[in-house]
Amino acid sequence: MRHALSSFLRALDVTEAAQINIITAVGEALANTVEHAYSEAGAGELELRARTEGGHILRVEVSDRGNFIDRARPIDRGFGLKIMRAAARSMNVKTDGGTTISMTFALREA
């Protein structure tokens, strides 16, 4: 999924700095889904959507139908949401009927 997103960003001529922020944040969201969303059920669905808004903003959503579990964070782990918030222009988590992480990014970061 990261490779597909990277190809999409190159096709949009997104700057390298913006690509790094986007791939880092989305990679964290994907990893969280793989590791946590279906931990009790086993396998499940994962959806990645990306679209431009007004030619200057990219909106990315990572969704699953698993259960969001707010766990106590081990000292050496649990920085995924902080990384997403730092890399994205905005980030929102919805946990009804699964989990959807929505992030926006400026396409032309300096």
JOTAHU-V656849 format. One record per residue. N is the residue number from 1. RES is the residue in one letter. PSI is psi in whole degrees, -180 to 180 (NA if undefined). Layout:
N & RES & PSI
N & RES & PSI
This chain:
1 & M & -38
2 & R & -38
3 & H & -42
4 & A & -43
5 & L & -41
6 & S & -43
7 & S & -41
8 & F & -44
9 & L & -40
10 & R & -39
11 & A & -30
12 & L & -3
13 & D & 42
14 & V & 140
15 & T & 156
16 & E & -40
17 & A & -43
18 & A & -40
19 & Q & -43
20 & I & -46
21 & N & -45
22 & I & -50
23 & I & -38
24 & T & -51
25 & A & -46
26 & V & -38
27 & G & -39
28 & E & -43
29 & A & -43
30 & L & -44
31 & A & -40
32 & N & -42
33 & T & -49
34 & V & -42
35 & E & -36
36 & H & -33
37 & A & -40
38 & Y & 28
39 & S & -33
40 & E & -29
41 & A & -13
42 & G & -123
43 & A & 160
44 & G & -178
45 & E & 151
46 & L & 134
47 & E & 134
48 & L & 123
49 & R & 138
50 & A & 135
51 & R & 152
52 & T & 151
53 & E & 113
54 & G & 12
55 & G & -7
56 & H & -14
57 & I & 140
58 & L & 129
59 & R & 128
60 & V & 136
61 & E & 132
62 & V & 120
63 & S & 150
64 & D & 173
65 & R & 21
66 & G & -172
67 & N & 131
68 & F & 124
69 & I & 118
70 & D & 98
71 & R & 158
72 & A & 136
73 & R & 124
74 & P & 155
75 & I & -40
76 & D & 12
77 & R & 178
78 & G & 29
79 & F & 3
80 & G & -49
81 & L & -37
82 & K & -41
83 & I & -44
84 & M & -45
85 & R & -37
86 & A & -36
87 & A & -30
88 & A & 156
89 & R & -40
90 & S & 155
91 & M & 137
92 & N & 141
93 & V & 125
94 & K & 136
95 & T & 27
96 & D & 126
97 & G & 34
98 & G & -165
99 & T & 133
100 & T & 123
101 & I & 118
102 & S & 132
103 & M & 147
104 & T & 150
105 & F & 145
106 & A & 132
107 & L & -19
108 & R & 55
109 & E & 149
110 & A & NA
